[in-house]
Each structure stands twice: as structure tokens, then as C-alpha cells.
Amino acid sequence: WRRTAFTRPLRVLFIVCSHRKLRDTSAAVVLMLPSLLEFVALLLALLLFSAWVGYLLFGTWEGAANFGTFGSSFYSMAMLLTSTNFPDVAMPTYNASRASMLFFILFQLSCVFIGLNLMLALVFRAYSARMLREAAALARNRHRA
């Protein structure tokens, strides 16, 4: 058995397949993903819009290297969405103009604090509904037996 580029990701698959409860939970998560696609598309559209606005606002600024192209702007906004390296993205534009912080505050409020919490609530609701349906099916099967 030689190590290849495929063996590391296959370890996760092996663990998931070998444990029944983990396999059932993973299947439930995969089956509820279609109900979340609309919200994921909305969050992606909001991220694309924010990257476009950031590119239009800060693309021509001297110190704002994070927004020089639309691709770098999208990457910077994706980093801000996950709340990683906020100062590295925001500080160059903040140093150029303090008013630019309004853009970052609005993005943090709309996407991070509202959007991601809404996403978590939708995932929890879909997962809870799925688990309730499974519990009801198990109860019906027990009454039949």
C-alpha cells in the first residue's frame, strides 16, 4: 500500500463509512443540502456584489492592493466573510481614508453577523426536521412490529 495523493482524503471516507452513526448523520447532512441551495446562492450573490462595490470604490486607490482587480477583491471579501485577517484586508484602505471603514462595517453586519447566522439557523432547522422525520419513521416501524 503506497501513499498517493488520494489516500489522505480517503481516510475521512473510510472513517465515515466504518461508523454507522457518523454515516447516518453524514447522509442526513447531504440530503438536506438541496434545501439550502437558494440561501447559499443568495449569500454568494451578496459576496459578489460586495466584491464588485469594493472594486469600484477602492480599485483605483494607491494603498488598496487587495482591491486592485475583481478577483483579488472577491478573494479579500471571501476572507472577510470568514473573519480571517480582517486587519490585513481593511487597514490599507482605512489608512487611505477613514470613511472606507463604513464599507467594511456594513459588510460585516450584513454578511457575517446576519447572513452566516441565518445560514446556521437554516441548517439547524433542516437538520432538526430531518431527524424528527427519521424518529417518526422509527416509531411507526416499532408499532408495526
Beta strands, then each sheet from edge to edge (+ up, - down):
end
